[in-house]
């Protein structure tokens, strides 16, 4: 992962942004449970696939907002409303159908949901922990289209998805590339 920043400590502006999500400000250094839907939404992906998405966002795209790891899942903080819109965009891309069965499900946390955010001290051995900590009072947060783009690119890199049905193991295949 070449372009991803290594920012694991929350700045005071980032802490203020996190505190604005909840009715009660989180107390450092313990993790806090904050509601989604007003200040941010969260898309949760399995760790390996989430890392591929993060690579796509930083290497080929606009970057990411804050990102945390918790219980083997990557939490991508995104713009409010993303949790509502992203599932329909994924369905349009036929996410999870027989052609894309190897692509993991993404969990979208929005209005009415809450997530555990890491403590602001940046302890890299703790769970949860920040991979990209919030560093601004109004951080840039990707929307549903940006996360869809990253997920599709990560899936294409991880799994070759074909529009053709799988061939039968008994099928006769002829090499027509050689000419006599």
Phi, psi and omega in degrees: 000100189276319188265352184290131179290154178253070183247103184250357179251134179283130176281171179296324176294321177295321178295322177295321177297313178299317181297330181291346180282332185249163177288330180239126182297140178292146178259124179287153000261018182276151174297152180236151175260120182239145179285147176262165171108336180252312181262326180203160165247168179226134171252124183253128180230152173305149190307312184292314180293321177299323178295322176295320177297316180298320176301315180297317181298320184272325183278323186239355186233204187275359185099188181230171168273201177300147181221134179230160173247136178207122176053045177077013178233148177263130180255110180261113179284133186220176184296145176303140182098344181296320181296333178279321187272324186301317180302322179289326176293320177295321177296321178297327178277006180061040178293129177086003177281181182299332180285334183240035184297333181279355180273127185288155176287146175255136178261128182250123181249118181228215182306128180094350179257164176220150178231154175271121178260147180294162175292155184286351186285346175080026178293109186284352179263349183280163173230119005280166179215156179275136167262317173230104185280152176293134183231006181222158179289335177224075183291153174290132180236128179293149177265185184296324181293321180293318179291325175299314179303313181294319180295317180294317178296319178295320179294319179296324179287328184276322187225130175280111180259126182252147176277352180264145178294156180296145181279153178287143179294340179268001182291142176271124181246128181249137178274106182264005182280340179270137177247146179268000000 
